[in-house]
Amino acid sequence: MEREFEIIGEAMKRLEKIDSTLEISSKKQIINMRNRVIHGYDKVDNEIVWGTIIRHLPKLKQEIDNLLK
């Protein structure tokens, strides 16, 4: 699960460098989650990870789908 956050966060970090005007509501939080997962394994709380999956990933998917249209 954490590996997927690394990948999503890295992609978001690169997108931010390419075009910082992209309308993605939780862009900074996604990048911060990536940093926390990569650099602080002892600080990764499974409840936070699961909550992020349930509450935030569906919205992110919708925003990305809208950008791709």
CHARMM-style PDB file with segment names, atoms N, HN, CA, C and O in Angstrom:
ATOM      1  N   MET     1       0.813  -1.184   0.000  1.00  0.00      PROA
ATOM      2  CA  MET     1       0.000   0.000   0.000  1.00  0.00      PROA
ATOM      3  C   MET     1       0.869   1.264   0.000  1.00  0.00      PROA
ATOM      4  O   MET     1       0.613   2.205  -0.751  1.00  0.00      PROA
ATOM      5  N   GLU     2       1.893   1.269   0.851  1.00  0.00      PROA
ATOM      6  HN  GLU     2       2.101   0.504   1.461  1.00  0.00      PROA
ATOM      7  CA  GLU     2       2.741   2.449   0.926  1.00  0.00      PROA
ATOM      8  C   GLU     2       3.466   2.722  -0.389  1.00  0.00      PROA
ATOM      9  O   GLU     2       3.686   3.876  -0.759  1.00  0.00      PROA
ATOM     10  N   ARG     3       3.830   1.663  -1.082  1.00  0.00      PROA
ATOM     11  HN  ARG     3       3.652   0.726  -0.782  1.00  0.00      PROA
ATOM     12  CA  ARG     3       4.525   1.823  -2.367  1.00  0.00      PROA
ATOM     13  C   ARG     3       3.673   2.596  -3.368  1.00  0.00      PROA
ATOM     14  O   ARG     3       4.189   3.421  -4.122  1.00  0.00      PROA
ATOM     15  N   GLU     4       2.384   2.330  -3.373  1.00  0.00      PROA
ATOM     16  HN  GLU     4       1.965   1.659  -2.761  1.00  0.00      PROA
ATOM     17  CA  GLU     4       1.493   3.052  -4.283  1.00  0.00      PROA
ATOM     18  C   GLU     4       1.460   4.535  -3.952  1.00  0.00      PROA
ATOM     19  O   GLU     4       1.391   5.371  -4.853  1.00  0.00      PROA
ATOM     20  N   PHE     5       1.508   4.875  -2.644  1.00  0.00      PROA
ATOM     21  HN  PHE     5       1.564   4.196  -1.912  1.00  0.00      PROA
ATOM     22  CA  PHE     5       1.563   6.285  -2.254  1.00  0.00      PROA
ATOM     23  C   PHE     5       2.861   6.936  -2.717  1.00  0.00      PROA
ATOM     24  O   PHE     5       2.873   8.101  -3.113  1.00  0.00      PROA
ATOM     25  N   GLU     6       3.940   6.185  -2.664  1.00  0.00      PROA
ATOM     26  HN  GLU     6       3.930   5.239  -2.342  1.00  0.00      PROA
ATOM     27  CA  GLU     6       5.209   6.711  -3.174  1.00  0.00      PROA
ATOM     28  C   GLU     6       5.086   7.057  -4.652  1.00  0.00      PROA
ATOM     29  O   GLU     6       5.516   8.128  -5.083  1.00  0.00      PROA
ATOM     30  N   ILE     7       4.504   6.158  -5.420  1.00  0.00      PROA
ATOM     31  HN  ILE     7       4.155   5.289  -5.071  1.00  0.00      PROA
ATOM     32  CA  ILE     7       4.364   6.348  -6.868  1.00  0.00      PROA
ATOM     33  C   ILE     7       3.437   7.529  -7.172  1.00  0.00      PROA
ATOM     34  O   ILE     7       3.772   8.387  -7.989  1.00  0.00      PROA
ATOM     35  N   ILE     8       2.282   7.571  -6.519  1.00  0.00      PROA
ATOM     36  HN  ILE     8       2.010   6.874  -5.856  1.00  0.00      PROA
ATOM     37  CA  ILE     8       1.331   8.664  -6.744  1.00  0.00      PROA
ATOM     38  C   ILE     8       1.951   9.993  -6.335  1.00  0.00      PROA
ATOM     39  O   ILE     8       1.832  10.986  -7.053  1.00  0.00      PROA
ATOM     40  N   GLY     9       2.606  10.011  -5.188  1.00  0.00      PROA
ATOM     41  HN  GLY     9       2.702   9.205  -4.605  1.00  0.00      PROA
ATOM     42  CA  GLY     9       3.228  11.243  -4.708  1.00  0.00      PROA
ATOM     43  C   GLY     9       4.352  11.721  -5.600  1.00  0.00      PROA
ATOM     44  O   GLY     9       4.496  12.921  -5.834  1.00  0.00      PROA
ATOM     45  N   GLU    10       5.147  10.796  -6.098  1.00  0.00      PROA
ATOM     46  HN  GLU    10       5.029   9.821  -5.908  1.00  0.00      PROA
ATOM     47  CA  GLU    10       6.234  11.170  -7.012  1.00  0.00      PROA
ATOM     48  C   GLU    10       5.673  11.730  -8.306  1.00  0.00      PROA
ATOM     49  O   GLU    10       6.187  12.716  -8.834  1.00  0.00      PROA
ATOM     50  N   ALA    11       4.622  11.109  -8.819  1.00  0.00      PROA
ATOM     51  HN  ALA    11       4.204  10.308  -8.390  1.00  0.00      PROA
ATOM     52  CA  ALA    11       3.983  11.618 -10.034  1.00  0.00      PROA
ATOM     53  C   ALA    11       3.433  13.020  -9.802  1.00  0.00      PROA
ATOM     54  O   ALA    11       3.572  13.892 -10.660  1.00  0.00      PROA
ATOM     55  N   MET    12       2.809  13.241  -8.647  1.00  0.00      PROA
ATOM     56  HN  MET    12       2.696  12.533  -7.950  1.00  0.00      PROA
ATOM     57  CA  MET    12       2.255  14.557  -8.331  1.00  0.00      PROA
ATOM     58  C   MET    12       3.373  15.598  -8.202  1.00  0.00      PROA
ATOM     59  O   MET    12       3.226  16.736  -8.647  1.00  0.00      PROA
ATOM     60  N   LYS    13       4.457  15.206  -7.606  1.00  0.00      PROA
ATOM     61  HN  LYS    13       4.577  14.281  -7.244  1.00  0.00      PROA
ATOM     62  CA  LYS    13       5.614  16.102  -7.457  1.00  0.00      PROA
ATOM     63  C   LYS    13       6.132  16.524  -8.832  1.00  0.00      PROA
ATOM     64  O   LYS    13       6.446  17.695  -9.047  1.00  0.00      PROA
ATOM     65  N   ARG    14       6.219  15.588  -9.743  1.00  0.00      PROA
ATOM     66  HN  ARG    14       5.964  14.637  -9.568  1.00  0.00      PROA
ATOM     67  CA  ARG    14       6.689  15.900 -11.095  1.00  0.00      PROA
ATOM     68  C   ARG    14       5.688  16.762 -11.855  1.00  0.00      PROA
ATOM     69  O   ARG    14       6.078  17.683 -12.574  1.00  0.00      PROA
ATOM     70  N   LEU    15       4.392  16.466 -11.697  1.00  0.00      PROA
ATOM     71  HN  LEU    15       4.075  15.718 -11.113  1.00  0.00      PROA
ATOM     72  CA  LEU    15       3.358  17.288 -12.341  1.00  0.00      PROA
ATOM     73  C   LEU    15       3.410  18.721 -11.824  1.00  0.00      PROA
ATOM     74  O   LEU    15       3.248  19.668 -12.593  1.00  0.00      PROA
ATOM     75  N   GLU    16       3.633  18.878 -10.538  1.00  0.00      PROA
ATOM     76  HN  GLU    16       3.765  18.109  -9.913  1.00  0.00      PROA
ATOM     77  CA  GLU    16       3.721  20.207  -9.927  1.00  0.00      PROA
ATOM     78  C   GLU    16       4.860  21.017 -10.547  1.00  0.00      PROA
ATOM     79  O   GLU    16       4.726  22.220 -10.769  1.00  0.00      PROA
ATOM     80  N   LYS    17       5.977  20.350 -10.822  1.00  0.00      PROA
ATOM     81  HN  LYS    17       6.086  19.372 -10.642  1.00  0.00      PROA
ATOM     82  CA  LYS    17       7.113  21.038 -11.453  1.00  0.00      PROA
ATOM     83  C   LYS    17       6.803  21.431 -12.897  1.00  0.00      PROA
ATOM     84  O   LYS    17       7.239  22.482 -13.368  1.00  0.00      PROA
ATOM     85  N   ILE    18       6.059  20.594 -13.586  1.00  0.00      PROA
ATOM     86  HN  ILE    18       5.705  19.740 -13.204  1.00  0.00      PROA
ATOM     87  CA  ILE    18       5.716  20.862 -14.981  1.00  0.00      PROA
ATOM     88  C   ILE    18       4.661  21.956 -15.086  1.00  0.00      PROA
ATOM     89  O   ILE    18       4.790  22.872 -15.899  1.00  0.00      PROA
ATOM     90  N   ASP    19       3.613  21.861 -14.259  1.00  0.00      PROA
ATOM     91  HN  ASP    19       3.509  21.117 -13.599  1.00  0.00      PROA
ATOM     92  CA  ASP    19       2.516  22.833 -14.330  1.00  0.00      PROA
ATOM     93  C   ASP    19       1.896  23.002 -12.947  1.00  0.00      PROA
ATOM     94  O   ASP    19       1.054  22.206 -12.533  1.00  0.00      PROA
ATOM     95  N   SER    20       2.314  24.032 -12.246  1.00  0.00      PROA
ATOM     96  HN  SER    20       2.998  24.679 -12.582  1.00  0.00      PROA
ATOM     97  CA  SER    20       1.837  24.258 -10.882  1.00  0.00      PROA
ATOM     98  C   SER    20       0.399  24.770 -10.837  1.00  0.00      PROA
ATOM     99  O   SER    20      -0.177  24.898  -9.757  1.00  0.00      PROA
ATOM    100  N   THR    21      -0.187  25.065 -12.003  1.00  0.00      PROA
ATOM    101  HN  THR    21       0.281  24.961 -12.881  1.00  0.00      PROA
ATOM    102  CA  THR    21      -1.563  25.574 -12.031  1.00  0.00      PROA
ATOM    103  C   THR    21      -2.607  24.475 -12.143  1.00  0.00      PROA
ATOM    104  O   THR    21      -3.803  24.766 -12.152  1.00  0.00      PROA
ATOM    105  N   LEU    22      -2.187  23.228 -12.228  1.00  0.00      PROA
ATOM    106  HN  LEU    22      -1.215  22.992 -12.221  1.00  0.00      PROA
ATOM    107  CA  LEU    22      -3.150  22.122 -12.319  1.00  0.00      PROA
ATOM    108  C   LEU    22      -4.089  22.143 -11.120  1.00  0.00      PROA
ATOM    109  O   LEU    22      -3.661  22.328  -9.980  1.00  0.00      PROA
ATOM    110  N   GLU    23      -5.360  21.953 -11.393  1.00  0.00      PROA
ATOM    111  HN  GLU    23      -5.707  21.803 -12.319  1.00  0.00      PROA
ATOM    112  CA  GLU    23      -6.390  21.987 -10.353  1.00  0.00      PROA
ATOM    113  C   GLU    23      -6.559  20.612  -9.716  1.00  0.00      PROA
ATOM    114  O   GLU    23      -7.413  19.823 -10.120  1.00  0.00      PROA
ATOM    115  N   ILE    24      -5.737  20.345  -8.723  1.00  0.00      PROA
ATOM    116  HN  ILE    24      -5.043  20.986  -8.394  1.00  0.00      PROA
ATOM    117  CA  ILE    24      -5.857  19.114  -7.949  1.00  0.00      PROA
ATOM    118  C   ILE    24      -5.919  19.544  -6.489  1.00  0.00      PROA
ATOM    119  O   ILE    24      -4.971  20.121  -5.958  1.00  0.00      PROA
ATOM    120  N   SER    25      -7.039  19.256  -5.853  1.00  0.00      PROA
ATOM    121  HN  SER    25      -7.810  18.787  -6.284  1.00  0.00      PROA
ATOM    122  CA  SER    25      -7.348  19.854  -4.556  1.00  0.00      PROA
ATOM    123  C   SER    25      -6.358  19.510  -3.443  1.00  0.00      PROA
ATOM    124  O   SER    25      -6.093  20.356  -2.590  1.00  0.00      PROA
ATOM    125  N   SER    26      -5.823  18.338  -3.426  1.00  0.00      PROA
ATOM    126  HN  SER    26      -6.039  17.650  -4.119  1.00  0.00      PROA
ATOM    127  CA  SER    26      -4.946  17.947  -2.319  1.00  0.00      PROA
ATOM    128  C   SER    26      -3.514  17.682  -2.785  1.00  0.00      PROA
ATOM    129  O   SER    26      -2.842  16.774  -2.298  1.00  0.00      PROA
ATOM    130  N   LYS    27      -3.076  18.481  -3.720  1.00  0.00      PROA
ATOM    131  HN  LYS    27      -3.622  19.219  -4.116  1.00  0.00      PROA
ATOM    132  CA  LYS    27      -1.754  18.308  -4.320  1.00  0.00      PROA
ATOM    133  C   LYS    27      -0.638  18.297  -3.261  1.00  0.00      PROA
ATOM    134  O   LYS    27       0.194  17.390  -3.246  1.00  0.00      PROA
ATOM    135  N   LYS    28      -0.625  19.283  -2.398  1.00  0.00      PROA
ATOM    136  HN  LYS    28      -1.302  20.019  -2.411  1.00  0.00      PROA
ATOM    137  CA  LYS    28       0.435  19.385  -1.380  1.00  0.00      PROA
ATOM    138  C   LYS    28       0.368  18.235  -0.386  1.00  0.00      PROA
ATOM    139  O   LYS    28       1.402  17.707   0.022  1.00  0.00      PROA
ATOM    140  N   GLN    29      -0.845  17.841   0.008  1.00  0.00      PROA
ATOM    141  HN  GLN    29      -1.686  18.269  -0.323  1.00  0.00      PROA
ATOM    142  CA  GLN    29      -0.988  16.734   0.950  1.00  0.00      PROA
ATOM    143  C   GLN    29      -0.503  15.423   0.356  1.00  0.00      PROA
ATOM    144  O   GLN    29       0.067  14.589   1.059  1.00  0.00      PROA
ATOM    145  N   ILE    30      -0.729  15.241  -0.937  1.00  0.00      PROA
ATOM    146  HN  ILE    30      -1.193  15.918  -1.508  1.00  0.00      PROA
ATOM    147  CA  ILE    30      -0.273  14.022  -1.618  1.00  0.00      PROA
ATOM    148  C   ILE    30       1.253  13.971  -1.611  1.00  0.00      PROA
ATOM    149  O   ILE    30       1.843  12.930  -1.322  1.00  0.00      PROA
ATOM    150  N   ILE    31       1.875  15.078  -1.924  1.00  0.00      PROA
ATOM    151  HN  ILE    31       1.395  15.923  -2.158  1.00  0.00      PROA
ATOM    152  CA  ILE    31       3.338  15.149  -1.930  1.00  0.00      PROA
ATOM    153  C   ILE    31       3.879  14.939  -0.510  1.00  0.00      PROA
ATOM    154  O   ILE    31       4.883  14.252  -0.320  1.00  0.00      PROA
ATOM    155  N   ASN    32       3.212  15.530   0.479  1.00  0.00      PROA
ATOM    156  HN  ASN    32       2.397  16.088   0.324  1.00  0.00      PROA
ATOM    157  CA  ASN    32       3.636  15.348   1.870  1.00  0.00      PROA
ATOM    158  C   ASN    32       3.504  13.899   2.317  1.00  0.00      PROA
ATOM    159  O   ASN    32       4.358  13.393   3.046  1.00  0.00      PROA
ATOM    160  N   MET    33       2.438  13.226   1.885  1.00  0.00      PROA
ATOM    161  HN  MET    33       1.745  13.637   1.293  1.00  0.00      PROA
ATOM    162  CA  MET    33       2.263  11.811   2.226  1.00  0.00      PROA
ATOM    163  C   MET    33       3.391  10.983   1.629  1.00  0.00      PROA
ATOM    164  O   MET    33       3.927  10.092   2.287  1.00  0.00      PROA
ATOM    165  N   ARG    34       3.747  11.273   0.395  1.00  0.00      PROA
ATOM    166  HN  ARG    34       3.311  11.997  -0.140  1.00  0.00      PROA
ATOM    167  CA  ARG    34       4.869  10.587  -0.255  1.00  0.00      PROA
ATOM    168  C   ARG    34       6.144  10.761   0.557  1.00  0.00      PROA
ATOM    169  O   ARG    34       6.867   9.797   0.806  1.00  0.00      PROA
ATOM    170  N   ASN    35       6.416  11.992   0.966  1.00  0.00      PROA
ATOM    171  HN  ASN    35       5.828  12.776   0.764  1.00  0.00      PROA
ATOM    172  CA  ASN    35       7.631  12.267   1.738  1.00  0.00      PROA
ATOM    173  C   ASN    35       7.632  11.523   3.067  1.00  0.00      PROA
ATOM    174  O   ASN    35       8.658  10.993   3.493  1.00  0.00      PROA
ATOM    175  N   ARG    36       6.482  11.490   3.712  1.00  0.00      PROA
ATOM    176  HN  ARG    36       5.648  11.921   3.366  1.00  0.00      PROA
ATOM    177  CA  ARG    36       6.379  10.795   4.994  1.00  0.00      PROA
ATOM    178  C   ARG    36       6.623   9.298   4.816  1.00  0.00      PROA
ATOM    179  O   ARG    36       7.322   8.678   5.618  1.00  0.00      PROA
ATOM    180  N   VAL    37       6.045   8.721   3.764  1.00  0.00      PROA
ATOM    181  HN  VAL    37       5.477   9.224   3.113  1.00  0.00      PROA
ATOM    182  CA  VAL    37       6.209   7.284   3.521  1.00  0.00      PROA
ATOM    183  C   VAL    37       7.664   6.968   3.189  1.00  0.00      PROA
ATOM    184  O   VAL    37       8.222   5.998   3.701  1.00  0.00      PROA
ATOM    185  N   ILE    38       8.276   7.779   2.340  1.00  0.00      PROA
ATOM    186  HN  ILE    38       7.823   8.568   1.924  1.00  0.00      PROA
ATOM    187  CA  ILE    38       9.649   7.499   1.910  1.00  0.00      PROA
ATOM    188  C   ILE    38      10.663   7.733   3.029  1.00  0.00      PROA
ATOM    189  O   ILE    38      11.592   6.944   3.201  1.00  0.00      PROA
ATOM    190  N   HSD    39      10.490   8.799   3.776  1.00  0.00      PROA
ATOM    191  HN  HSD    39       9.735   9.440   3.636  1.00  0.00      PROA
ATOM    192  CA  HSD    39      11.535   9.204   4.719  1.00  0.00      PROA
ATOM    193  C   HSD    39      11.243   8.869   6.177  1.00  0.00      PROA
ATOM    194  O   HSD    39      12.123   9.026   7.024  1.00  0.00      PROA
ATOM    195  N   GLY    40      10.056   8.423   6.487  1.00  0.00      PROA
ATOM    196  HN  GLY    40       9.341   8.296   5.799  1.00  0.00      PROA
ATOM    197  CA  GLY    40       9.744   8.189   7.891  1.00  0.00      PROA
ATOM    198  C   GLY    40       8.865   6.986   8.126  1.00  0.00      PROA
ATOM    199  O   GLY    40       7.733   7.123   8.591  1.00  0.00      PROA
ATOM    200  N   TYR    41       9.368   5.811   7.811  1.00  0.00      PROA
ATOM    201  HN  TYR    41      10.288   5.700   7.433  1.00  0.00      PROA
ATOM    202  CA  TYR    41       8.545   4.609   7.951  1.00  0.00      PROA
ATOM    203  C   TYR    41       8.001   4.440   9.357  1.00  0.00      PROA
ATOM    204  O   TYR    41       6.892   3.932   9.528  1.00  0.00      PROA
ATOM    205  N   ASP    42       8.747   4.849  10.362  1.00  0.00      PROA
ATOM    206  HN  ASP    42       9.648   5.262  10.223  1.00  0.00      PROA
ATOM    207  CA  ASP    42       8.277   4.690  11.734  1.00  0.00      PROA
ATOM    208  C   ASP    42       7.136   5.640  12.070  1.00  0.00      PROA
ATOM    209  O   ASP    42       6.484   5.485  13.102  1.00  0.00      PROA
ATOM    210  N   LYS    43       6.889   6.625  11.206  1.00  0.00      PROA
ATOM    211  HN  LYS    43       7.418   6.751  10.367  1.00  0.00      PROA
ATOM    212  CA  LYS    43       5.843   7.607  11.463  1.00  0.00      PROA
ATOM    213  C   LYS    43       4.585   7.349  10.637  1.00  0.00      PROA
ATOM    214  O   LYS    43       3.628   8.117  10.724  1.00  0.00      PROA
ATOM    215  N   VAL    44       4.571   6.295   9.846  1.00  0.00      PROA
ATOM    216  HN  VAL    44       5.349   5.671   9.775  1.00  0.00      PROA
ATOM    217  CA  VAL    44       3.422   5.996   8.994  1.00  0.00      PROA
ATOM    218  C   VAL    44       2.390   5.229   9.816  1.00  0.00      PROA
ATOM    219  O   VAL    44       2.649   4.122  10.288  1.00  0.00      PROA
ATOM    220  N   ASP    45       1.235   5.827   9.975  1.00  0.00      PROA
ATOM    221  HN  ASP    45       1.024   6.726   9.592  1.00  0.00      PROA
ATOM    222  CA  ASP    45       0.148   5.239  10.752  1.00  0.00      PROA
ATOM    223  C   ASP    45      -0.822   4.559   9.784  1.00  0.00      PROA
ATOM    224  O   ASP    45      -1.339   5.197   8.867  1.00  0.00      PROA
ATOM    225  N   ASN    46      -1.062   3.282   9.987  1.00  0.00      PROA
ATOM    226  HN  ASN    46      -0.641   2.763  10.731  1.00  0.00      PROA
ATOM    227  CA  ASN    46      -1.947   2.534   9.092  1.00  0.00      PROA
ATOM    228  C   ASN    46      -3.350   3.119   9.030  1.00  0.00      PROA
ATOM    229  O   ASN    46      -3.990   3.054   7.980  1.00  0.00      PROA
ATOM    230  N   GLU    47      -3.842   3.684  10.113  1.00  0.00      PROA
ATOM    231  HN  GLU    47      -3.322   3.737  10.965  1.00  0.00      PROA
ATOM    232  CA  GLU    47      -5.169   4.299  10.105  1.00  0.00      PROA
ATOM    233  C   GLU    47      -5.200   5.529   9.210  1.00  0.00      PROA
ATOM    234  O   GLU    47      -6.194   5.776   8.527  1.00  0.00      PROA
ATOM    235  N   ILE    48      -4.120   6.301   9.209  1.00  0.00      PROA
ATOM    236  HN  ILE    48      -3.313   6.101   9.764  1.00  0.00      PROA
ATOM    237  CA  ILE    48      -4.031   7.476   8.325  1.00  0.00      PROA
ATOM    238  C   ILE    48      -3.982   7.022   6.876  1.00  0.00      PROA
ATOM    239  O   ILE    48      -4.655   7.591   6.017  1.00  0.00      PROA
ATOM    240  N   VAL    49      -3.189   6.004   6.610  1.00  0.00      PROA
ATOM    241  HN  VAL    49      -2.642   5.542   7.307  1.00  0.00      PROA
ATOM    242  CA  VAL    49      -3.093   5.481   5.245  1.00  0.00      PROA
ATOM    243  C   VAL    49      -4.466   4.992   4.781  1.00  0.00      PROA
ATOM    244  O   VAL    49      -4.903   5.339   3.684  1.00  0.00      PROA
ATOM    245  N   TRP    50      -5.147   4.196   5.598  1.00  0.00      PROA
ATOM    246  HN  TRP    50      -4.792   3.914   6.489  1.00  0.00      PROA
ATOM    247  CA  TRP    50      -6.447   3.672   5.215  1.00  0.00      PROA
ATOM    248  C   TRP    50      -7.462   4.803   5.050  1.00  0.00      PROA
ATOM    249  O   TRP    50      -8.248   4.793   4.103  1.00  0.00      PROA
ATOM    250  N   GLY    51      -7.452   5.761   5.946  1.00  0.00      PROA
ATOM    251  HN  GLY    51      -6.814   5.769   6.716  1.00  0.00      PROA
ATOM    252  CA  GLY    51      -8.355   6.902   5.834  1.00  0.00      PROA
ATOM    253  C   GLY    51      -8.131   7.689   4.554  1.00  0.00      PROA
ATOM    254  O   GLY    51      -9.080   8.155   3.923  1.00  0.00      PROA
ATOM    255  N   THR    52      -6.883   7.829   4.183  1.00  0.00      PROA
ATOM    256  HN  THR    52      -6.112   7.451   4.695  1.00  0.00      PROA
ATOM    257  CA  THR    52      -6.546   8.524   2.941  1.00  0.00      PROA
ATOM    258  C   THR    52      -7.087   7.764   1.741  1.00  0.00      PROA
ATOM    259  O   THR    52      -7.626   8.364   0.811  1.00  0.00      PROA
ATOM    260  N   ILE    53      -6.945   6.458   1.761  1.00  0.00      PROA
ATOM    261  HN  ILE    53      -6.507   5.971   2.517  1.00  0.00      PROA
ATOM    262  CA  ILE    53      -7.449   5.631   0.662  1.00  0.00      PROA
ATOM    263  C   ILE    53      -8.959   5.793   0.529  1.00  0.00      PROA
ATOM    264  O   ILE    53      -9.469   5.981  -0.575  1.00  0.00      PROA
ATOM    265  N   ILE    54      -9.658   5.722   1.624  1.00  0.00      PROA
ATOM    266  HN  ILE    54      -9.243   5.569   2.521  1.00  0.00      PROA
ATOM    267  CA  ILE    54     -11.127   5.773   1.613  1.00  0.00      PROA
ATOM    268  C   ILE    54     -11.641   7.170   1.261  1.00  0.00      PROA
ATOM    269  O   ILE    54     -12.548   7.305   0.439  1.00  0.00      PROA
ATOM    270  N   ARG    55     -11.075   8.203   1.871  1.00  0.00      PROA
ATOM    271  HN  ARG    55     -10.338   8.094   2.538  1.00  0.00      PROA
ATOM    272  CA  ARG    55     -11.624   9.556   1.722  1.00  0.00      PROA
ATOM    273  C   ARG    55     -11.060  10.348   0.556  1.00  0.00      PROA
ATOM    274  O   ARG    55     -11.790  11.118  -0.069  1.00  0.00      PROA
ATOM    275  N   HSD    56      -9.782  10.179   0.245  1.00  0.00      PROA
ATOM    276  HN  HSD    56      -9.190   9.553   0.753  1.00  0.00      PROA
ATOM    277  CA  HSD    56      -9.147  11.100  -0.693  1.00  0.00      PROA
ATOM    278  C   HSD    56      -8.839  10.519  -2.074  1.00  0.00      PROA
ATOM    279  O   HSD    56      -8.863  11.250  -3.064  1.00  0.00      PROA
ATOM    280  N   LEU    57      -8.556   9.239  -2.158  1.00  0.00      PROA
ATOM    281  HN  LEU    57      -8.537   8.645  -1.354  1.00  0.00      PROA
ATOM    282  CA  LEU    57      -8.216   8.674  -3.473  1.00  0.00      PROA
ATOM    283  C   LEU    57      -9.369   8.711  -4.470  1.00  0.00      PROA
ATOM    284  O   LEU    57      -9.123   8.954  -5.651  1.00  0.00      PROA
ATOM    285  N   PRO    58     -10.614   8.484  -4.055  1.00  0.00      PROA
ATOM    286  CA  PRO    58     -11.701   8.591  -5.042  1.00  0.00      PROA
ATOM    287  C   PRO    58     -11.800   9.996  -5.658  1.00  0.00      PROA
ATOM    288  O   PRO    58     -12.035  10.130  -6.859  1.00  0.00      PROA
ATOM    289  N   LYS    59     -11.624  11.028  -4.845  1.00  0.00      PROA
ATOM    290  HN  LYS    59     -11.433  10.919  -3.870  1.00  0.00      PROA
ATOM    291  CA  LYS    59     -11.668  12.396  -5.361  1.00  0.00      PROA
ATOM    292  C   LYS    59     -10.480  12.658  -6.287  1.00  0.00      PROA
ATOM    293  O   LYS    59     -10.633  13.288  -7.333  1.00  0.00      PROA
ATOM    294  N   LEU    60      -9.300  12.175  -5.904  1.00  0.00      PROA
ATOM    295  HN  LEU    60      -9.176  11.663  -5.054  1.00  0.00      PROA
ATOM    296  CA  LEU    60      -8.119  12.342  -6.752  1.00  0.00      PROA
ATOM    297  C   LEU    60      -8.347  11.668  -8.100  1.00  0.00      PROA
ATOM    298  O   LEU    60      -8.030  12.239  -9.143  1.00  0.00      PROA
ATOM    299  N   LYS    61      -8.890  10.468  -8.083  1.00  0.00      PROA
ATOM    300  HN  LYS    61      -9.148  10.004  -7.235  1.00  0.00      PROA
ATOM    301  CA  LYS    61      -9.163   9.762  -9.336  1.00  0.00      PROA
ATOM    302  C   LYS    61     -10.122  10.570 -10.212  1.00  0.00      PROA
ATOM    303  O   LYS    61      -9.910  10.691 -11.418  1.00  0.00      PROA
ATOM    304  N   GLN    62     -11.162  11.113  -9.614  1.00  0.00      PROA
ATOM    305  HN  GLN    62     -11.334  11.014  -8.634  1.00  0.00      PROA
ATOM    306  CA  GLN    62     -12.113  11.925 -10.360  1.00  0.00      PROA
ATOM    307  C   GLN    62     -11.441  13.166 -10.955  1.00  0.00      PROA
ATOM    308  O   GLN    62     -11.688  13.504 -12.113  1.00  0.00      PROA
ATOM    309  N   GLU    63     -10.613  13.832 -10.192  1.00  0.00      PROA
ATOM    310  HN  GLU    63     -10.413  13.557  -9.252  1.00  0.00      PROA
ATOM    311  CA  GLU    63      -9.919  15.025 -10.678  1.00  0.00      PROA
ATOM    312  C   GLU    63      -8.977  14.684 -11.830  1.00  0.00      PROA
ATOM    313  O   GLU    63      -8.906  15.422 -12.812  1.00  0.00      PROA
ATOM    314  N   ILE    64      -8.258  13.576 -11.716  1.00  0.00      PROA
ATOM    315  HN  ILE    64      -8.316  12.976 -10.918  1.00  0.00      PROA
ATOM    316  CA  ILE    64      -7.346  13.161 -12.784  1.00  0.00      PROA
ATOM    317  C   ILE    64      -8.135  12.787 -14.034  1.00  0.00      PROA
ATOM    318  O   ILE    64      -7.752  13.161 -15.143  1.00  0.00      PROA
ATOM    319  N   ASP    65      -9.239  12.048 -13.865  1.00  0.00      PROA
ATOM    320  HN  ASP    65      -9.550  11.744 -12.965  1.00  0.00      PROA
ATOM    321  CA  ASP    65     -10.084  11.704 -15.005  1.00  0.00      PROA
ATOM    322  C   ASP    65     -10.572  12.959 -15.719  1.00  0.00      PROA
ATOM    323  O   ASP    65     -10.581  13.010 -16.949  1.00  0.00      PROA
ATOM    324  N   ASN    66     -10.976  13.969 -14.956  1.00  0.00      PROA
ATOM    325  HN  ASN    66     -10.968  13.927 -13.957  1.00  0.00      PROA
ATOM    326  CA  ASN    66     -11.447  15.224 -15.547  1.00  0.00      PROA
ATOM    327  C   ASN    66     -10.325  15.948 -16.310  1.00  0.00      PROA
ATOM    328  O   ASN    66     -10.563  16.543 -17.361  1.00  0.00      PROA
ATOM    329  N   LEU    67      -9.117  15.890 -15.774  1.00  0.00      PROA
ATOM    330  HN  LEU    67      -8.923  15.407 -14.920  1.00  0.00      PROA
ATOM    331  CA  LEU    67      -7.987  16.521 -16.465  1.00  0.00      PROA
ATOM    332  C   LEU    67      -7.655  15.822 -17.786  1.00  0.00      PROA
ATOM    333  O   LEU    67      -7.228  16.457 -18.749  1.00  0.00      PROA
ATOM    334  N   LEU    68      -7.858  14.517 -17.810  1.00  0.00      PROA
ATOM    335  HN  LEU    68      -8.206  14.001 -17.028  1.00  0.00      PROA
ATOM    336  CA  LEU    68      -7.529  13.741 -19.001  1.00  0.00      PROA
ATOM    337  C   LEU    68      -8.565  13.885 -20.105  1.00  0.00      PROA
ATOM    338  O   LEU    68      -8.290  13.526 -21.250  1.00  0.00      PROA
ATOM    339  N   LYS    69      -9.754  14.403 -19.791  1.00  0.00      PROA
ATOM    340  HN  LYS    69      -9.978  14.695 -18.862  1.00  0.00      PROA
ATOM    341  CA  LYS    69     -10.808  14.570 -20.804  1.00  0.00      PROA
ATOM    342  C   LYS    69     -10.530  15.750 -21.692  1.00  0.00      PROA
ATOM    343  OT1 LYS    69     -11.311  16.039 -22.598  1.00  0.00      PROA
TER     344      LYS     69
END
